[in-house]
Amino acid sequence: IKLGSRIVFRHKVRWIGKPLRSFRRVKVVAGLNHTSLYEWLYAGSLPLALLWRIARHGVIPIADKTGNRPLTGRFFKLLGQNVVKITRKADDTWEEVLRRISPDSCVVIFPEGRMKRRSGFDADGNPLVVRGGIADVIRLLPAGHLLLAYSGGLHHIQVPGQLLPKPFRTLRISFEAVNIPVFREEMIQKYGASGFRSGTASEIQERRDRYCP
């Protein structure tokens, strides 16, 4: 996938702050500005070492609607060891994701939980907001890095509803590496224990709006 993506598309990558030299301690990869089911094309922008970590230790929550599709569901199941289908209902699917996370895991998550359509809103006409699930993940992990991946968007390549992506376009992405225990402590001090979940989501959303290319 990485090789094919780099052959067919141009990749423009920049770092916010200091780049990571090693990806061994990346525990969470958060994809922000979710615009297409073809965001796996960003594999061409990711280091091979990180792709191997995801393949061996990945915990990947995906929407049940996506997981139940014959092609995309099968594809996502090949990406990591623990691909968990979740719903938007008040059930235990999200708790199952959290149970799968171990100290060796590399969680791949799209914190907005929905996909931006051509209109700039989700399928229900609402703006994309970062939800509190990412705070639950950060709360669990004692150490390591959170890699925030700010997508430039893929509507110029594939809009939700279109079948095939348009080749020979440019994919833009920015990365920011965040030390998890330092960030968690900053969020607790800023928002308190009771406001940690919503405050963390708001902080990441503000960074998304600031840094997406």
C-alpha positions as CSV (number, residue, x, y, z in Angstrom):
1,I,0.0,0.0,0.0
2,K,2.8,2.4,0.9
3,L,4.7,1.7,-2.3
4,G,1.6,1.9,-4.5
5,S,0.5,5.2,-2.8
6,R,3.9,6.8,-3.4
7,I,3.9,5.7,-7.1
8,V,0.4,7.0,-7.9
9,F,0.3,10.1,-5.6
10,R,2.6,12.9,-4.5
11,H,3.1,13.2,-0.7
12,K,3.8,16.5,1.0
13,V,4.7,16.0,4.7
14,R,5.6,18.6,7.3
15,W,6.2,18.4,11.1
16,I,4.8,20.7,13.7
17,G,7.6,21.0,16.3
18,K,10.4,18.5,16.6
19,P,10.2,15.4,14.3
20,L,10.4,12.0,15.8
21,R,13.6,10.1,15.1
22,S,12.1,6.8,16.3
23,F,8.5,5.5,16.2
24,R,8.9,2.7,18.7
25,R,7.2,4.7,21.4
26,V,4.2,5.8,19.3
27,K,1.2,4.5,21.2
28,V,-1.6,6.4,19.4
29,V,-2.0,7.6,15.9
30,A,-4.9,10.1,15.6
31,G,-6.1,10.9,12.1
32,L,-7.8,14.3,12.1
33,N,-9.9,16.0,9.4
34,H,-11.5,12.7,8.3
35,T,-12.8,13.2,4.8
36,S,-12.7,9.9,3.0
37,L,-12.5,6.1,3.3
38,Y,-9.4,6.3,1.2
39,E,-7.3,7.8,4.0
40,W,-5.3,4.6,4.0
41,L,-3.5,6.2,1.0
42,Y,-1.6,8.3,3.7
43,A,0.3,5.1,4.3
44,G,2.6,6.5,1.7
45,S,3.4,9.4,4.1
46,L,4.1,7.1,7.1
47,P,7.5,5.6,8.0
48,L,7.8,1.9,7.4
49,A,8.7,1.4,11.1
50,L,5.4,2.8,12.1
51,L,3.4,0.7,9.6
52,W,5.1,-2.4,11.0
53,R,4.1,-1.3,14.6
54,I,0.5,-0.9,13.5
55,A,0.5,-4.3,11.7
56,R,1.9,-6.1,14.7
57,H,0.3,-4.2,17.6
58,G,-2.5,-2.1,16.1
59,V,-5.8,-1.6,17.9
60,I,-8.1,0.0,15.3
61,P,-11.7,0.9,16.0
62,I,-13.8,1.3,12.9
63,A,-17.5,2.2,12.5
64,D,-19.7,-0.9,12.1
65,K,-21.1,0.6,8.9
66,T,-17.6,0.6,7.4
67,G,-16.6,-2.8,8.8
68,N,-19.7,-4.4,7.4
69,R,-18.9,-3.4,3.8
70,P,-17.5,-6.3,1.9
71,L,-14.4,-4.5,0.5
72,T,-13.5,-1.9,3.1
73,G,-14.4,-4.2,6.0
74,R,-12.0,-6.9,4.7
75,F,-9.3,-4.3,4.0
76,F,-9.4,-2.9,7.5
77,K,-9.2,-6.3,9.1
78,L,-5.9,-6.8,7.4
79,L,-4.4,-3.7,8.9
80,G,-3.9,-4.7,12.5
81,Q,-4.2,-7.4,15.1
82,N,-7.2,-5.9,16.8
83,V,-9.8,-4.3,14.5
84,V,-12.9,-3.6,16.5
85,K,-16.2,-2.6,15.0
86,I,-18.0,0.1,17.1
87,T,-21.4,1.7,17.0
88,R,-22.7,5.1,17.9
89,K,-25.2,3.6,20.3
90,A,-24.9,3.4,24.1
91,D,-23.5,-0.2,24.1
92,D,-20.2,-1.9,25.1
93,T,-18.4,-1.7,21.7
94,W,-16.2,1.2,22.8
95,E,-15.4,-0.5,26.1
96,E,-14.3,-3.5,24.0
97,V,-11.8,-1.2,22.2
98,L,-10.4,0.0,25.6
99,R,-10.1,-3.6,26.8
100,R,-7.9,-4.5,23.8
101,I,-5.4,-1.8,24.6
102,S,-2.2,-3.0,26.3
103,P,1.2,-1.3,27.0
104,D,2.5,-2.6,23.6
105,S,-0.5,-1.5,21.6
106,C,-0.5,1.2,18.8
107,V,-4.0,2.6,18.6
108,V,-5.1,4.1,15.3
109,I,-8.2,6.3,15.8
110,F,-10.2,8.9,13.9
111,P,-11.3,11.0,16.9
112,E,-14.1,12.9,15.1
113,G,-15.9,9.6,14.6
114,R,-17.6,10.8,11.4
115,M,-16.6,11.7,7.9
116,K,-16.7,15.2,6.3
117,R,-18.8,15.4,3.1
118,R,-18.3,17.8,0.2
119,S,-20.5,20.3,2.1
120,G,-17.9,20.5,4.9
121,F,-20.3,18.8,7.3
122,D,-21.0,15.2,8.2
123,A,-23.8,13.1,6.7
124,D,-26.3,14.7,9.2
125,G,-25.3,18.2,8.3
126,N,-23.3,18.8,11.5
127,P,-19.7,20.1,11.9
128,L,-17.0,17.6,12.6
129,V,-16.0,17.8,16.3
130,V,-13.4,15.8,18.1
131,R,-15.1,13.4,20.5
132,G,-14.0,12.3,24.0
133,G,-13.0,8.8,23.0
134,I,-9.4,9.8,22.4
135,A,-9.2,11.1,26.0
136,D,-10.2,7.6,27.2
137,V,-7.3,6.2,25.3
138,I,-4.8,8.8,26.6
139,R,-6.0,8.2,30.1
140,L,-5.1,4.4,29.8
141,L,-1.5,4.7,28.5
142,P,1.2,5.3,31.0
143,A,3.9,6.4,28.6
144,G,4.8,6.9,24.9
145,H,3.9,9.4,22.2
146,L,0.6,10.5,20.6
147,L,1.1,11.2,16.9
148,L,-1.4,13.7,15.7
149,A,-1.8,13.4,11.9
150,Y,-3.5,16.5,10.4
151,S,-4.9,15.6,7.0
152,G,-5.1,18.2,4.3
153,G,-8.3,16.4,3.1
154,L,-9.0,14.1,0.3
155,H,-12.0,15.5,-1.5
156,H,-9.8,16.4,-4.4
157,I,-9.0,12.7,-4.7
158,Q,-12.2,11.0,-3.6
159,V,-15.4,12.4,-2.2
160,P,-17.6,10.1,0.0
161,G,-19.9,8.3,-2.4
162,Q,-17.5,8.2,-5.3
163,L,-16.1,4.8,-6.1
164,L,-12.5,5.3,-7.3
165,P,-9.9,7.9,-6.3
166,K,-8.4,10.3,-8.8
167,P,-4.7,9.5,-9.3
168,F,-1.7,11.7,-9.6
169,R,-2.8,14.3,-7.1
170,T,-1.0,15.6,-4.0
171,L,-1.7,14.4,-0.5
172,R,-0.8,16.9,2.3
173,I,-0.4,15.9,5.9
174,S,1.2,17.5,9.0
175,F,2.5,15.5,12.0
176,E,2.8,16.5,15.6
177,A,4.4,14.3,18.3
178,V,3.0,14.7,21.8
179,N,4.4,13.1,24.9
180,I,1.4,11.4,26.4
181,P,2.1,11.7,30.2
182,V,3.1,15.4,29.8
183,F,0.0,16.1,27.7
184,R,-2.3,14.3,30.1
185,E,-0.9,16.2,33.1
186,E,-1.4,19.5,31.2
187,M,-5.0,18.7,30.5
188,I,-5.7,17.7,34.1
189,Q,-4.2,20.9,35.4
190,K,-6.1,23.0,32.8
191,Y,-9.5,21.3,33.0
192,G,-9.5,19.3,36.2
193,A,-10.2,15.6,36.5
194,S,-13.9,16.1,35.8
195,G,-13.3,18.1,32.7
196,F,-10.4,16.0,31.3
197,R,-12.4,14.2,28.7
198,S,-14.2,17.2,27.1
199,G,-11.2,19.4,27.6
200,T,-8.8,17.0,25.9
201,A,-11.2,16.7,22.9
202,S,-11.4,20.5,22.7
203,E,-7.7,20.9,22.8
204,I,-7.1,18.4,20.0
205,Q,-9.9,20.0,17.9
206,E,-8.3,23.4,18.3
207,R,-4.9,22.0,17.1
208,R,-6.7,20.4,14.2
209,D,-8.2,23.7,13.1
210,R,-4.8,25.4,13.5
211,Y,-2.5,22.9,11.8
212,C,-4.4,21.1,9.1
213,P,-2.7,22.0,5.8
